[in-house]
Amino acid sequence: MPKKKSFVLRIDQETYDKLEKWAADEFRSVNGQMEWIIAKALKDHGRTK
């Protein structure tokens, strides 16, 4: 498994609350949801295989 990089992300509370709800709806953590969103965006835009 590739090593993961940690970093700080600042988002407003309303956005976080919506993200937290979305993650819970899909049985993911907020961090897992962010990883999924980023991976999907990269794939959709031809940035990954």
Secondary structure, 3 states (H helix, E strand, C coil): CCCCCCCCCCCCHHHHHHHHHHHHHCCCCHHHHHHHHHHHHHHHCCCCC
